[in-house]
Every structure is written in structure tokens, then in C-alpha cells.
Amino acid sequence: MLSIQNLNVEVENKLIINRLNLEIKPGEIHAIMGPNGSGKSTLSTTLAGHKDYHVTAGTIRFKEHNLLMLNPEERAGEGLFLAFQYPVEIPGISNTLFLQTAINSIRKYRKLEPLDSWDLIDLINQKINRLNISDKLLKRSVNVGFSGGEKKRNEILQMAVLEPDLCILDEIDSGLDIDALKIIARCITLLRNANRSFIVITHYQRILDDIQPEYVHVMHHGSIIKSGNFSLAKQLEEQGYDWLIK
Ligand SMILES: Nc1ncnc2c1ncn2[C@@H]1O[C@H](COP(=O)(O)OP(=O)(O)OP(=O)(O)O)[C@@H](O)[C@H]1O
């Protein structure tokens, strides 16, 4: 699904990702943890194709593609999705219109007919019923005035509607109350299948308790310095990072 080898990424001429390696197979959930500023969001932003994040060495293969040859729209068309740490507000564009535009741009890339408004509403209704997400936010402008938890839930709704193959969730659990955290974790579990992989960037073990990732990685200074299973997250929660980065 995703193969990253010896990746270096520079932002504003500063090396942020430093010889990073990561292999993700279909259906796997990988958690990435690590101290503030270790490069986790830089990795996710690079995978999504942000123009200010310059890959200066290494390779990234996504399915059968050289990811670095694809622009951000092509990456989304191939099934890559990034849920932002800080979801952006888009005044004047309703959530429904945003979802319609996003899904139809992916369908166009895949040479499929666009969904009309009725098909879209059906699809959204299926997803909100399955995930038990409220439809109240659909008519409002994207993320404008949404609470922190509503923004995160909206990211999950986008993911459910777009049905990506690789879901990158950058601190999807930040700022959530205990119940909202459970809802988000449940949605992720419901969206999990044998072909869909996840990268879950988080600071906390709590969400991982519910989604049970196969792998947990620790990033530091732009590299993965330790990989393990779920027990590594528990160890980090108890002991912090000092024992790893000294
Ligand atoms: N656009 C940018 N311009 C300048 N520096 C940047 C930019 N993006 C990231 N950086 C720098 O790269 C380093 C890694 O940041 P990044 O946000 O990737 O870390 P992180 O591990 O996600 O941190 P956190 O856990 O605090 O969210 C930081 O020193 C940050 O200031």
C-alpha cells in the first residue's frame, strides 16, 4: 500500500524528515507517536503533497505509483486522504457542496460519472446513519463556527464519504471529550476493512485502546526511532520518551 524509503523532507531549507522508512500493508493500522516537533505532521503533509514540503531524498510508493510524481489531486484520486490536525474553515461553501465537489473530483479522476445531488444525499445519509453522526452540520459552511469536536467528526464524515484506501489522521483525537473520542474511535473501527489502511498520529494511548493498531512507531528528529506493537503505546504512556531519546 505505502512504502517510504530513506525519506528526507526540507521545509524552508530546514531538514525536518530525516532518513525515514515506513512500510504499510493493506488493512493495517499504524500509529505514529513522538514528542512535539518530531516531524509527524510534516510527514502527513508531505504525503498529501503540500508544495512547501520538499522531498530532497528517498522514495515513496503508494499502491503501484511513485507518489512523488502525483499532484495533490491525483493523490486523492488514487485514494489518499488526510484528516488535518487543524481542519480549515471555508466560509460560504456548505459542507454538502464541499463533499459533492470532493467526491466528484475523485470520480472524474477515476473516469466515473459525477454523482448528482440526489445520489450524494443518499450516500451522505447512508454514512451518517452508519456512523451515527448528526446531519445538522451539513448545511453550514465547512467548519465555520464548528466546535473542536464537530470539526473532527466532520473530517471523519469526509473520510467515510470519500472511501479512501489510505487514511492519514493527524491528531484526530486532540481536543475531544471522552464521549466524542469514543465516537471517533468507533467510526474508525467501522471504516476499517481488509483493503483500507490507516496512519493514526496521536499523543495519547487512549484512542489506540479502542482502535488497536497493529504497529506503533515513535518519531524523533524526523526519523522513526522505535517500532513495536500496541504495548509500546502503553509503555510510552507510563514512561514518556526519555528512555528512548537519551
Ligand atoms: N511550514 C513550516 N515552516 C517552518 N517550519 C515548519 C513548517 N512545518 C513544520 N515546520 C517545523 O518542522 C518541525 C516539525 O514540525 P511538525 O509539525 O511536523 O511536528 P509534529 O511532530 O507534528 O509536532 P506536534 O506533536 O507538536 O504536532 C517543527 O520544528 C516545525 O516548526
The ligand as a Gaussian input file, in Angstrom:
#p B3LYP/6-31G(d) Opt

LIG

0 1
 N        5.680000      25.315000       7.164000
 C        6.689000      25.281000       8.042000
 N        7.559000      26.303000       8.141000
 C        8.588000      26.253000       9.019000
 N        8.821000      25.224000       9.853000
 C        7.982000      24.190000       9.794000
 C        6.870000      24.160000       8.893000
 N        6.218000      22.987000       9.075000
 C        6.882000      22.328000      10.044000
 N        7.938000      23.048000      10.478000
 C        8.877000      22.686000      11.555000
 O        9.122000      21.302000      11.461000
 C        9.285000      20.735000      12.767000
 C        8.353000      19.548000      12.889000
 O        7.019000      20.035000      12.956000
 P        5.761000      19.062000      12.894000
 O        4.548000      19.903000      12.980000
 O        5.902000      18.162000      11.745000
 O        5.973000      18.224000      14.234000
 P        4.945000      17.287000      14.997000
 O        5.718000      16.081000      15.388000
 O        3.720000      17.088000      14.196000
 O        4.652000      18.173000      16.278000
 P        3.360000      18.231000      17.254000
 O        3.354000      16.928000      18.001000
 O        3.695000      19.382000      18.152000
 O        2.131000      18.458000      16.430000
 C        8.997000      21.848000      13.761000
 O       10.244000      22.356000      14.206000
 C        8.257000      22.876000      12.937000
 O        8.449000      24.187000      13.425000

